[in-house]
Amino acid sequence: MTQKKIRVHLFKSTLCPRCRHTEKLLNQIADQRTDLEIYLVDVVRHPLLSLQNRVFMIPTLIMDNNERLSGLFITEKQLRSFLPEST
C-alpha cells in the first residue's frame, strides 16, 4: 500500500527572517516524516501565484485541501498542529 503524500506549499521571501525560521521548522518535521512534500514559493519571484492563492502575509502555508496557516511568527507547536497526523 502506498502512503498518501501531504503537499504543503510555503509562501515565503528570501528577505524574510520569519520565513527562514518557518522553513527550518518545516524541514525538521519533514525529515522525520516520509509523507510530506514541501514546495517553496517565493512571493517576489511568483507574485501572480501568490495573488491567485490569496497570500497576503508571509510566511503562509497552504495544503492541497486549501487549509492554511499564516502568522507573524509560526511556532513549532502551531506547525505540528496544522499538519495532519502521519498515516
RAJO-V892045 format. One record per helix or strand of 2 or more residues. SS is the DSSP state (a for helix, b for strand). FROM is the first residue (numbers start at 0). TO is the last residue. Records with the same first field share a line. If there is no record, write none. Layout:
BEGIN
SS->FROM-TO  FROM-TO
END
This chain:
BEGIN
b->5-11  35-41  59-62  67-69
a->16-31  46-51  75-81
END
